[in-house]
Amino acid sequence: MKKYILSFIALATVLASCSDFEDMNNDPYAVDINSAEPEYFLNNSILGAQQDPNIAERTFVLYWKTAARQHLTTGIAGGSYDDSWTLEYWKGISEWLNNANATIDIVNEKKAIGQGKPYYDNLTQVARIWRAYLMSEFSDNFGPQPIQAFKKVNPGFNSEKEVYYFILDELKDAAAKMDVNQPAPSNPSAYDMAYGFKWSQWVKYANSMRMRIAMRISEVDPAKAKAEFENAANSNMFISTSDDNFKVKEDTGWNPLSGVMSREWNSQILSATLNNMYIGLGGVNSTDQLPAAQHTSVKASDYIGVKYDEQFSTLTNDPSAGYWLDGLPNKIDPRAYKTFYIPGDLTNPIYSLYPTYTSQATTNKGDLTFANGSKVTINTVNTWNTTTIGNWGVKGQRNGLRGVIGCMPALGKQYREGKNSRIFFASWETYFLMAEAALKGWSVPMSDVAAYNKGIQDSFAYNEVSQFYTQYIASTDYNRDGTSVAYTHVAEPGASHTMNYKDPSTGNMVSVEIKYPVNTIYKNGSVRNDKLTKIITQKYIANMPWLPLESWSDQRRLGLPFFENPAIETPLVNLPNLNSGNYMTNSIQNFPQRLRYPSIFRNTDQDGYTKAVQLLGGQDAVLTPLWWAKH
């Protein structure tokens, strides 16, 4: 097998403690071609992309989940980045791409010397489909990348448009060339951890991926997006049931299959973004979802909580900012209690005791300190709260509840212990993509309302709350963002709604007008409850927590769903646009747009780096929008 060096693979190799620069030209996969089997390389590529804990914590959790607002962490959502984190991912995805390319190379080498096998052609198509996914992951993070690695040259970088066109072509051609009737490999060591060499499943994945990528470019290249999407959607071969889902079984311990969210010290507390979507959405009473013992903790629907001015920041457009709910919400999306545990609900089967090396998860209380030095201890058992990310300054120092495990809902243990299956593509995403396409007027097999409801139905089935589905999809109740579920209910909620809060000094109830947020990066903030907002809201909730990169991509592409601005009691140096005069106004300058290329690329391949940044069309910065995300 001849070795080719992608510029970014070469850079990754530099970091492998090479004793001699020329070692970069040695083939790290050099094996006797007579004993090499291409499926081993494909398996290694899929395995590696599961992300071992070193990569997963930095990329999946601290970058993707944070940027997607799937949990309460500022980090990259505040504009910051860490070059060492990026480097670990860069090295990883370079290796995964190299293994996918090696699969194809070995097939060709073995066929050339007369050692081809009947399933090799299909294996090539699978490797192309998987490589297309990896390339989309790379460009969704960084932007421009090389697309000619398989030509066995050291290629230059290509524009994002060229990359996504190439991905679409590869997915279409590979699916067309797959022989779905070809028997699977008889080699007992061959392993396809995604689909077990069920070729038709790979075709379905390829077509659903085409829909995803076509929709990704729909705002900047609508004609190409429409043509590609329609062709894939009308193939009648796409991920349509849970049996079709692309998923990989996780493992415990420390290896590439270790759960991507398994590091105990990552608190993964409910975010304000999610909470504002959850509360009130679907009109399902908490008392219909919870055991009788918790019913007394459920508050009235017009109650927002206790107002703590001195400990909670309000310098944000988070509609819930400044209040602590001393109980449980009256109505909430049924998936919320299945995804996040209620503080102190220790008999709940999803209650996570992470971090197990402390008693923090079962210490369900915290102190609030007032400006005069007095304190009050808050019992957090059977309460449901979170806070806005950002810099809280002095107020943060006075708040002993913010971001504390045991005081706020956190991710359920079913996602933390490495005993689940990581989902890369689920049927609900196919349907929400189909709904968006139908809404655009594209020719697809389902109406927008039918696809929208089917996406919700599949998500409810996954979360085991199907008993609420019929009531849910008919609901016209607004959540905190001013969005309802019923697809044909597009009436706007008005500017505000009347709620009551408790004054902590007197205990009296006070009436207040709570404004619905104005999402100024989507249709200039003119709507909160149109059909596209509903589709993306439901897609976002359904993708929680397995697909944070896709949720981040939707927000970058559309400005949906609504992301509140980080709080700025103290300015955020990495979000210079955001200040005390405009914190109620959303701007793409307030949200991360990409990962910076790692410094090793810049330092080792200046020509390649210069070309990549030129193609990016802006600075190599977190706030530089990608081609498809330029509103």
C-alpha positions as CSV (number, residue, x, y, z in Angstrom):
1,M,0.0,0.0,0.0
2,K,1.4,3.3,-1.0
3,K,1.4,6.1,1.6
4,Y,-0.1,9.4,0.8
5,I,0.1,12.3,3.3
6,L,-2.8,14.7,3.8
7,S,-1.5,17.9,5.1
8,F,-3.4,17.6,8.3
9,I,-2.5,13.9,8.7
10,A,1.1,14.8,8.3
11,L,0.7,17.5,11.0
12,A,-0.8,15.0,13.3
13,T,2.1,12.6,12.7
14,V,4.5,15.4,13.8
15,L,3.1,15.1,17.3
16,A,3.7,11.3,17.5
17,S,7.3,11.9,18.8
18,C,9.0,11.4,15.5
19,S,12.7,11.0,15.9
20,D,13.3,12.2,12.4
21,F,11.3,14.4,10.2
22,E,11.5,11.8,7.4
23,D,9.6,9.4,9.7
24,M,6.5,11.3,8.5
25,N,6.9,9.5,5.2
26,N,6.9,6.0,6.7
27,D,3.6,4.2,6.5
28,P,2.3,3.8,10.0
29,Y,-0.1,1.1,8.6
30,A,2.5,-0.8,6.7
31,V,1.5,-4.4,6.6
32,D,1.9,-7.4,4.3
33,I,-0.8,-6.8,1.7
34,N,-1.4,-10.5,1.6
35,S,-2.6,-10.5,5.2
36,A,-4.2,-7.1,5.3
37,E,-8.0,-6.9,5.3
38,P,-9.7,-3.6,4.4
39,E,-12.6,-4.2,6.9
40,Y,-10.1,-3.9,9.7
41,F,-9.3,-0.3,8.7
42,L,-12.9,0.5,8.3
43,N,-13.6,-0.8,11.8
44,N,-10.7,1.2,13.2
45,S,-12.0,4.4,11.6
46,I,-15.6,3.9,13.0
47,L,-14.1,2.8,16.3
48,G,-11.8,5.8,16.6
49,A,-14.6,8.3,15.8
50,Q,-16.5,7.2,18.9
51,Q,-13.9,9.4,20.7
52,D,-11.9,8.1,23.6
53,P,-12.4,10.1,26.8
54,N,-9.4,12.3,26.1
55,I,-11.1,13.5,22.9
56,A,-14.7,13.2,23.9
57,E,-14.5,15.4,27.0
58,R,-12.8,18.1,25.0
59,T,-14.7,17.9,21.7
60,F,-18.1,16.3,22.3
61,V,-18.7,17.8,25.8
62,L,-16.7,21.0,26.2
63,Y,-16.9,22.1,22.5
64,W,-20.0,20.7,20.9
65,K,-22.4,20.4,23.9
66,T,-21.3,23.8,25.2
67,A,-21.7,25.5,21.8
68,A,-25.1,23.8,21.4
69,R,-26.3,24.9,24.8
70,Q,-27.0,21.4,25.9
71,H,-25.6,22.1,29.3
72,L,-24.7,24.9,31.7
73,T,-21.1,25.8,30.7
74,T,-19.8,29.1,29.3
75,G,-16.5,28.0,27.6
76,I,-16.7,28.2,23.8
77,A,-20.3,29.6,24.2
78,G,-18.5,32.6,25.6
79,G,-16.1,32.8,22.7
80,S,-13.2,31.0,24.3
81,Y,-11.2,28.0,23.0
82,D,-8.4,25.8,24.0
83,D,-5.7,25.0,21.4
84,S,-4.7,21.8,23.2
85,W,-8.3,20.5,23.1
86,T,-8.5,21.3,19.4
87,L,-5.3,19.5,18.7
88,E,-6.5,16.3,20.3
89,Y,-9.5,16.3,18.0
90,W,-7.4,17.3,15.0
91,K,-5.1,14.3,15.5
92,G,-8.1,12.0,16.0
93,I,-10.1,12.9,13.0
94,S,-7.0,12.9,10.8
95,E,-6.4,9.3,11.9
96,W,-10.1,8.3,11.3
97,L,-10.0,9.8,7.8
98,N,-6.7,8.1,7.1
99,N,-8.2,4.7,8.1
100,A,-11.3,5.3,5.9
101,N,-9.0,6.1,2.9
102,A,-6.8,3.1,3.7
103,T,-9.9,0.8,3.5
104,I,-10.4,1.9,-0.1
105,D,-6.7,1.7,-0.9
106,I,-6.4,-1.9,0.4
107,V,-9.4,-3.0,-1.6
108,N,-7.8,-1.7,-4.7
109,E,-4.4,-3.1,-3.9
110,K,-5.8,-6.6,-3.2
111,K,-8.0,-6.5,-6.3
112,A,-4.9,-5.5,-8.4
113,I,-3.0,-8.6,-7.2
114,G,-5.9,-11.0,-7.7
115,Q,-7.0,-11.2,-4.1
116,G,-10.3,-9.4,-4.4
117,K,-13.4,-10.7,-2.6
118,P,-17.1,-10.5,-3.6
119,Y,-17.9,-8.0,-0.8
120,Y,-15.0,-5.7,-1.5
121,D,-17.0,-3.4,-3.8
122,N,-19.6,-2.9,-1.2
123,L,-16.9,-2.3,1.4
124,T,-15.5,0.5,-0.8
125,Q,-19.0,2.1,-0.9
126,V,-19.3,1.9,2.9
127,A,-15.9,3.5,3.4
128,R,-16.9,6.3,1.0
129,I,-20.2,6.9,2.9
130,W,-18.3,6.9,6.3
131,R,-15.6,9.1,4.9
132,A,-18.2,11.6,3.7
133,Y,-19.6,11.7,7.2
134,L,-16.1,12.4,8.7
135,M,-15.5,15.1,6.1
136,S,-18.8,16.8,7.1
137,E,-17.8,16.6,10.7
138,F,-14.4,18.2,10.0
139,S,-15.9,21.0,7.9
140,D,-18.8,21.6,10.3
141,N,-16.1,22.4,12.9
142,F,-13.3,24.1,11.0
143,G,-14.5,25.0,7.5
144,P,-12.2,24.4,4.5
145,Q,-10.3,21.1,4.2
146,P,-8.6,19.0,1.4
147,I,-10.9,16.7,-0.6
148,Q,-8.3,15.0,-2.7
149,A,-6.6,12.7,-0.1
150,F,-7.6,9.6,-2.0
151,K,-5.6,10.8,-5.1
152,K,-2.4,9.9,-3.2
153,V,-1.0,13.4,-3.4
154,N,-0.4,16.0,-0.8
155,P,-3.4,18.2,-1.7
156,G,-4.2,21.8,-1.2
157,F,-7.3,22.9,0.8
158,N,-10.7,23.3,-0.8
159,S,-13.5,25.7,-0.1
160,E,-16.4,24.7,2.0
161,K,-18.7,24.7,-1.1
162,E,-16.4,22.3,-2.9
163,V,-16.2,20.1,0.2
164,Y,-20.0,19.9,0.7
165,Y,-20.5,19.3,-3.1
166,F,-18.0,16.5,-3.0
167,I,-19.7,15.0,0.1
168,L,-23.1,15.1,-1.7
169,D,-21.6,13.5,-4.8
170,E,-19.9,10.7,-2.8
171,L,-23.0,9.8,-0.9
172,K,-25.1,9.7,-4.0
173,D,-22.7,7.6,-6.0
174,A,-21.8,5.2,-3.2
175,A,-25.4,4.5,-2.5
176,A,-26.1,3.9,-6.1
177,K,-23.2,1.4,-6.5
178,M,-24.1,-0.6,-3.4
179,D,-25.3,-4.2,-4.1
180,V,-27.7,-4.7,-1.2
181,N,-28.1,-8.4,-2.0
182,Q,-24.4,-9.1,-1.6
183,P,-23.7,-11.5,1.4
184,A,-21.8,-10.1,4.3
185,P,-18.1,-11.0,4.8
186,S,-17.6,-14.5,6.1
187,N,-14.4,-13.5,7.8
188,P,-15.1,-14.1,11.5
189,S,-12.9,-11.2,12.5
190,A,-14.8,-8.7,10.3
191,Y,-16.9,-6.3,12.3
192,D,-19.2,-3.4,11.4
193,M,-20.2,-1.9,14.7
194,A,-22.8,0.3,13.2
195,Y,-24.9,-1.9,10.9
196,G,-23.3,-5.4,10.9
197,F,-22.7,-5.3,7.2
198,K,-26.3,-4.9,6.4
199,W,-25.7,-3.0,3.1
200,S,-29.2,-1.6,2.7
201,Q,-28.8,0.1,6.1
202,W,-25.7,1.9,4.8
203,V,-27.7,3.0,1.8
204,K,-30.4,4.4,4.1
205,Y,-27.7,6.2,6.1
206,A,-26.2,7.7,2.9
207,N,-29.5,9.1,1.8
208,S,-30.4,10.5,5.1
209,M,-26.9,12.1,5.3
210,R,-27.5,13.6,1.9
211,M,-30.6,15.2,3.3
212,R,-28.7,16.6,6.2
213,I,-25.9,18.0,4.1
214,A,-28.3,19.4,1.5
215,M,-30.2,21.2,4.2
216,R,-26.9,22.5,5.6
217,I,-26.2,24.5,2.5
218,S,-29.9,25.5,1.8
219,E,-29.5,29.1,3.0
220,V,-26.6,29.9,0.7
221,D,-27.2,27.5,-2.2
222,P,-30.9,26.7,-2.4
223,A,-31.0,25.3,-5.9
224,K,-28.3,22.7,-5.2
225,A,-29.8,21.9,-1.8
226,K,-33.3,21.4,-3.3
227,A,-32.1,19.1,-6.1
228,E,-29.9,16.9,-3.8
229,F,-32.5,16.8,-1.1
230,E,-35.4,15.8,-3.4
231,N,-33.3,13.1,-5.0
232,A,-32.3,11.5,-1.7
233,A,-35.8,11.9,-0.1
234,N,-37.6,10.3,-3.0
235,S,-35.3,7.3,-3.1
236,N,-37.5,5.6,-0.5
237,M,-34.3,4.4,1.1
238,F,-33.6,6.5,4.2
239,I,-33.5,6.2,8.0
240,S,-37.2,5.9,8.8
241,T,-37.4,3.7,11.9
242,S,-35.4,3.2,15.1
243,D,-34.1,0.0,13.6
244,D,-32.4,2.1,10.9
245,N,-30.7,4.4,13.3
246,F,-26.9,4.8,13.0
247,K,-25.8,4.0,16.5
248,V,-22.8,2.4,18.1
249,K,-22.8,0.5,21.5
250,E,-20.8,2.2,24.2
251,D,-18.5,0.7,26.7
252,T,-17.2,1.4,30.2
253,G,-13.6,2.1,31.1
254,W,-11.1,4.1,29.0
255,N,-11.2,3.2,25.3
256,P,-12.8,4.7,22.1
257,L,-16.1,3.1,23.0
258,S,-16.2,4.7,26.5
259,G,-19.3,6.8,26.8
260,V,-18.8,10.3,25.3
261,M,-20.4,11.9,28.4
262,S,-18.9,9.5,31.0
263,R,-16.4,11.8,32.7
264,E,-17.8,12.2,36.2
265,W,-16.4,15.7,36.8
266,N,-18.4,17.1,33.9
267,S,-21.6,18.2,35.7
268,Q,-23.8,18.6,32.5
269,I,-26.4,20.6,34.3
270,L,-29.6,21.7,32.5
271,S,-29.0,24.8,30.4
272,A,-31.2,27.9,30.4
273,T,-31.7,27.4,26.6
274,L,-33.2,24.0,27.1
275,N,-35.2,25.0,30.2
276,N,-36.9,27.9,28.4
277,M,-37.9,25.4,25.6
278,Y,-39.1,22.7,28.0
279,I,-41.2,24.7,30.4
280,G,-44.9,24.8,29.3
281,L,-44.2,23.2,26.0
282,G,-46.8,20.6,25.1
283,G,-49.2,21.5,27.9
284,V,-48.6,18.2,29.8
285,N,-49.0,18.6,33.6
286,S,-46.1,17.7,35.8
287,T,-48.6,15.9,38.1
288,D,-49.4,13.6,35.2
289,Q,-45.7,12.7,34.8
290,L,-44.5,12.4,38.4
291,P,-45.2,10.2,41.4
292,A,-47.8,11.4,43.9
293,A,-45.2,12.2,46.5
294,Q,-43.9,15.0,44.3
295,H,-47.2,16.6,43.4
296,T,-47.1,19.0,46.3
297,S,-44.0,20.5,44.9
298,V,-45.6,21.4,41.6
299,K,-46.3,25.1,41.4
300,A,-49.1,27.1,39.7
301,S,-48.7,27.8,36.0
302,D,-48.5,31.5,36.6
303,Y,-45.8,31.4,39.2
304,I,-42.2,32.0,38.1
305,G,-40.4,31.7,41.5
306,V,-38.6,33.7,44.1
307,K,-36.9,36.9,42.9
308,Y,-33.3,37.2,44.1
309,D,-31.9,40.5,42.7
310,E,-28.6,40.3,44.5
311,Q,-27.6,36.7,43.6
312,F,-29.0,36.2,40.0
313,S,-27.9,38.1,37.0
314,T,-30.5,39.8,34.8
315,L,-28.0,41.3,32.3
316,T,-29.2,38.8,29.6
317,N,-32.2,38.3,27.4
318,D,-33.0,35.0,29.2
319,P,-36.8,35.3,29.9
320,S,-36.3,33.4,33.2
321,A,-33.4,35.4,34.5
322,G,-33.5,36.6,38.1
323,Y,-35.9,34.0,39.5
324,W,-35.5,30.8,41.5
325,L,-38.3,28.3,41.2
326,D,-38.8,26.8,44.7
327,G,-40.7,23.8,43.3
328,L,-41.4,22.1,40.1
329,P,-42.9,23.6,36.9
330,N,-46.7,23.2,36.4
331,K,-46.3,22.0,32.8
332,I,-43.2,20.8,31.0
333,D,-42.2,18.8,27.9
334,P,-42.4,15.1,29.0
335,R,-38.8,14.5,27.7
336,A,-37.3,16.9,30.3
337,Y,-37.9,14.6,33.3
338,K,-36.6,11.6,31.3
339,T,-33.4,13.4,30.3
340,F,-32.5,15.4,33.5
341,Y,-33.1,14.2,37.0
342,I,-34.8,16.4,39.7
343,P,-32.5,17.4,42.5
344,G,-33.0,15.1,45.5
345,D,-35.1,12.6,43.7
346,L,-32.8,9.8,44.8
347,T,-35.2,6.9,43.9
348,N,-35.4,8.0,40.3
349,P,-33.8,5.3,38.1
350,I,-32.0,8.0,36.1
351,Y,-30.5,9.8,39.1
352,S,-26.8,10.1,38.7
353,L,-24.5,10.2,41.7
354,Y,-21.6,11.6,39.6
355,P,-19.1,12.7,40.8
356,T,-19.0,9.5,43.0
357,Y,-15.9,10.7,44.7
358,T,-17.9,13.3,46.6
359,S,-21.4,13.5,48.2
360,Q,-22.2,16.5,46.1
361,A,-25.1,14.9,44.1
362,T,-26.9,14.1,47.3
363,T,-26.1,17.4,49.1
364,N,-29.3,19.1,47.9
365,K,-28.9,22.6,49.3
366,G,-26.8,25.7,48.9
367,D,-26.5,29.2,50.3
368,L,-27.4,32.6,48.9
369,T,-25.5,35.5,50.3
370,F,-26.9,39.0,50.5
371,A,-25.0,42.3,50.1
372,N,-25.3,42.9,53.8
373,G,-23.5,39.6,54.5
374,S,-26.6,37.6,55.6
375,K,-27.2,34.2,54.2
376,V,-30.1,31.9,53.4
377,T,-29.8,28.2,52.9
378,I,-32.0,27.0,50.0
379,N,-33.3,23.4,50.0
380,T,-33.1,22.3,46.4
381,V,-35.0,18.9,46.7
382,N,-37.8,18.8,44.2
383,T,-36.9,22.1,42.5
384,W,-36.2,22.8,38.9
385,N,-33.9,25.6,38.0
386,T,-30.9,26.6,36.0
387,T,-29.1,29.8,35.2
388,T,-27.7,31.7,32.2
389,I,-24.1,31.2,31.2
390,G,-21.7,34.1,31.1
391,N,-19.9,36.2,33.7
392,W,-21.9,36.9,36.8
393,G,-19.3,39.0,38.6
394,V,-20.2,39.7,42.3
395,K,-23.6,38.1,41.9
396,G,-21.9,34.8,41.0
397,Q,-19.8,35.0,44.2
398,R,-23.0,35.4,46.3
399,N,-24.7,32.4,44.6
400,G,-24.0,29.0,46.1
401,L,-26.5,27.2,43.8
402,R,-25.4,28.2,40.3
403,G,-23.9,25.2,38.5
404,V,-23.8,23.0,41.5
405,I,-24.5,19.3,41.2
406,G,-27.3,18.4,43.6
407,C,-28.9,21.9,43.3
408,M,-29.9,21.9,39.7
409,P,-31.2,19.2,37.3
410,A,-28.4,17.3,35.6
411,L,-28.1,14.8,32.8
412,G,-29.5,11.3,33.6
413,K,-27.2,8.5,34.3
414,Q,-28.3,6.5,31.3
415,Y,-26.2,8.9,29.2
416,R,-23.3,9.0,31.7
417,E,-22.3,5.4,32.4
418,G,-21.2,4.0,29.0
419,K,-24.0,1.5,28.8
420,N,-26.0,3.2,26.0
421,S,-25.6,3.4,22.3
422,R,-24.3,6.6,20.8
423,I,-26.6,7.9,18.1
424,F,-25.1,9.4,14.9
425,F,-28.3,9.7,13.0
426,A,-31.8,8.9,14.1
427,S,-35.1,8.6,12.3
428,W,-36.5,11.7,14.0
429,E,-33.9,13.8,12.2
430,T,-34.9,12.4,8.8
431,Y,-38.5,13.5,9.5
432,F,-37.6,17.0,10.8
433,L,-35.4,17.5,7.7
434,M,-38.3,16.3,5.6
435,A,-40.7,18.7,7.4
436,E,-38.3,21.7,6.7
437,A,-38.0,20.6,3.1
438,A,-41.8,20.3,2.6
439,L,-42.2,23.7,4.3
440,K,-39.9,25.2,1.7
441,G,-42.1,23.7,-1.0
442,W,-39.6,21.0,-2.1
443,S,-41.0,17.8,-3.5
444,V,-40.7,15.1,-0.8
445,P,-42.8,12.1,0.2
446,M,-44.5,13.6,3.2
447,S,-46.3,16.8,4.1
448,D,-44.6,19.1,6.5
449,V,-47.1,18.5,9.2
450,A,-47.0,14.7,8.8
451,A,-43.2,14.7,8.9
452,Y,-43.1,17.1,11.9
453,N,-45.5,14.9,13.9
454,K,-43.7,11.8,13.0
455,G,-40.4,13.2,14.2
456,I,-42.0,14.1,17.5
457,Q,-43.5,10.6,17.7
458,D,-40.2,8.9,17.2
459,S,-38.5,11.1,19.8
460,F,-41.3,10.3,22.3
461,A,-40.9,6.6,21.6
462,Y,-37.1,6.8,22.3
463,N,-37.7,8.7,25.5
464,E,-40.5,6.3,26.5
465,V,-43.2,9.0,26.8
466,S,-45.5,8.0,24.0
467,Q,-48.5,8.1,26.2
468,F,-48.4,11.9,26.0
469,Y,-47.9,12.2,22.3
470,T,-51.5,12.8,21.2
471,Q,-52.1,15.5,23.8
472,Y,-48.7,17.0,23.1
473,I,-49.0,17.6,19.4
474,A,-52.4,19.3,19.8
475,S,-51.1,21.7,22.5
476,T,-51.3,25.5,21.9
477,D,-49.5,26.3,25.2
478,Y,-46.5,28.5,24.8
479,N,-43.1,27.8,26.3
480,R,-40.9,30.5,27.8
481,D,-39.7,31.3,24.3
482,G,-43.2,31.9,23.0
483,T,-43.4,28.7,20.9
484,S,-46.1,26.1,21.0
485,V,-46.2,22.5,19.7
486,A,-49.4,22.3,17.5
487,Y,-48.1,22.7,13.9
488,T,-51.0,24.7,12.6
489,H,-51.1,27.0,15.7
490,V,-49.0,29.9,14.5
491,A,-50.6,32.7,16.5
492,E,-48.0,34.8,18.1
493,P,-48.0,35.0,21.9
494,G,-47.8,38.7,22.3
495,A,-44.9,40.7,23.8
496,S,-45.3,39.4,27.4
497,H,-47.3,37.3,29.8
498,T,-48.4,38.0,33.4
499,M,-46.7,35.9,36.1
500,N,-46.3,36.1,39.8
501,Y,-43.1,36.0,41.9
502,K,-42.4,35.9,45.6
503,D,-40.6,38.7,47.3
504,P,-38.1,36.9,49.6
505,S,-38.0,39.8,52.1
506,T,-41.8,39.8,52.7
507,G,-43.0,36.5,51.3
508,N,-45.7,38.5,49.4
509,M,-46.7,37.5,45.8
510,V,-46.1,40.2,43.2
511,S,-47.4,40.4,39.7
512,V,-44.9,41.0,36.9
513,E,-44.9,41.0,33.1
514,I,-42.4,38.5,31.7
515,K,-41.4,39.4,28.2
516,Y,-41.0,36.7,25.6
517,P,-37.5,36.9,24.1
518,V,-36.9,38.7,20.8
519,N,-34.7,36.5,18.5
520,T,-33.3,39.3,16.4
521,I,-31.1,36.9,14.3
522,Y,-34.2,35.1,12.9
523,K,-36.5,37.2,10.8
524,N,-35.4,40.3,12.8
525,G,-37.2,39.0,15.9
526,S,-40.6,39.4,14.3
527,V,-41.8,35.9,15.0
528,R,-41.6,33.3,17.8
529,N,-44.1,30.7,16.8
530,D,-43.9,30.1,13.0
531,K,-43.6,26.6,11.6
532,L,-39.9,26.6,11.1
533,T,-39.3,27.7,14.7
534,K,-41.5,24.7,15.7
535,I,-39.6,22.3,13.5
536,I,-36.1,23.3,14.7
537,T,-37.3,23.5,18.4
538,Q,-38.5,19.9,18.2
539,K,-35.4,18.8,16.3
540,Y,-33.2,20.4,19.0
541,I,-35.0,18.7,21.8
542,A,-35.1,15.3,20.0
543,N,-31.3,15.5,19.3
544,M,-30.6,16.1,23.0
545,P,-28.0,14.8,24.0
546,W,-26.5,12.7,21.2
547,L,-26.3,15.2,18.4
548,P,-24.9,18.5,19.8
549,L,-22.9,19.2,16.6
550,E,-26.1,19.1,14.6
551,S,-27.9,21.3,17.0
552,W,-25.1,23.8,16.9
553,S,-25.1,23.7,13.1
554,D,-28.9,24.5,13.0
555,Q,-28.4,27.5,15.3
556,R,-25.5,28.7,13.1
557,R,-27.5,28.2,9.9
558,L,-30.8,29.7,11.0
559,G,-30.5,31.4,14.3
560,L,-32.9,28.8,15.6
561,P,-33.8,27.8,18.2
562,F,-33.5,30.8,20.4
563,F,-30.2,31.0,22.3
564,E,-30.1,33.6,25.1
565,N,-27.1,36.0,25.3
566,P,-24.6,35.1,28.0
567,A,-24.9,37.3,31.1
568,I,-22.4,40.2,31.3
569,E,-22.2,41.4,34.9
570,T,-18.6,41.6,33.9
571,P,-17.8,41.9,30.2
572,L,-16.8,38.8,28.3
573,V,-13.5,39.6,26.6
574,N,-14.1,37.0,23.9
575,L,-17.5,38.3,22.9
576,P,-16.6,42.0,22.5
577,N,-19.9,42.8,20.6
578,L,-21.9,42.1,23.8
579,N,-22.3,44.9,26.3
580,S,-24.6,46.5,28.8
581,G,-26.3,48.5,26.1
582,N,-27.2,45.7,23.8
583,Y,-27.6,42.5,25.9
584,M,-31.3,42.2,24.9
585,T,-30.4,42.0,21.2
586,N,-29.2,38.8,19.6
587,S,-26.3,38.8,17.1
588,I,-24.3,36.1,15.4
589,Q,-21.3,37.9,16.9
590,N,-22.6,36.7,20.3
591,F,-22.3,33.0,19.5
592,P,-19.4,30.7,18.5
593,Q,-19.3,29.9,14.8
594,R,-16.5,27.4,14.4
595,L,-13.3,25.9,15.9
596,R,-10.0,27.6,15.1
597,Y,-7.4,25.5,13.3
598,P,-4.9,24.2,15.8
599,S,-1.6,26.1,16.1
600,I,0.4,23.0,14.9
601,F,-1.2,23.5,11.5
602,R,-0.3,27.1,11.4
603,N,3.2,26.5,12.6
604,T,4.0,23.5,10.4
605,D,2.3,24.2,7.1
606,Q,2.1,27.9,6.7
607,D,1.2,27.7,3.0
608,G,-1.7,25.3,3.7
609,Y,-2.9,27.3,6.6
610,T,-2.8,30.6,4.6
611,K,-4.9,28.9,1.9
612,A,-7.4,27.5,4.3
613,V,-7.9,30.9,6.0
614,Q,-8.2,32.6,2.6
615,L,-10.9,30.2,1.7
616,L,-12.6,30.7,5.0
617,G,-13.1,34.3,4.0
618,G,-12.3,35.8,7.4
619,Q,-10.0,35.5,10.4
620,D,-9.2,32.1,11.8
621,A,-11.4,32.9,14.8
622,V,-14.2,31.3,16.8
623,L,-16.6,34.1,15.7
624,T,-16.0,33.8,11.9
625,P,-19.1,32.3,10.3
626,L,-18.8,29.3,8.0
627,W,-19.9,29.6,4.4
628,W,-23.3,28.0,4.9
629,A,-24.0,30.0,8.1
630,K,-23.7,33.5,6.8
631,H,-27.1,35.0,7.5
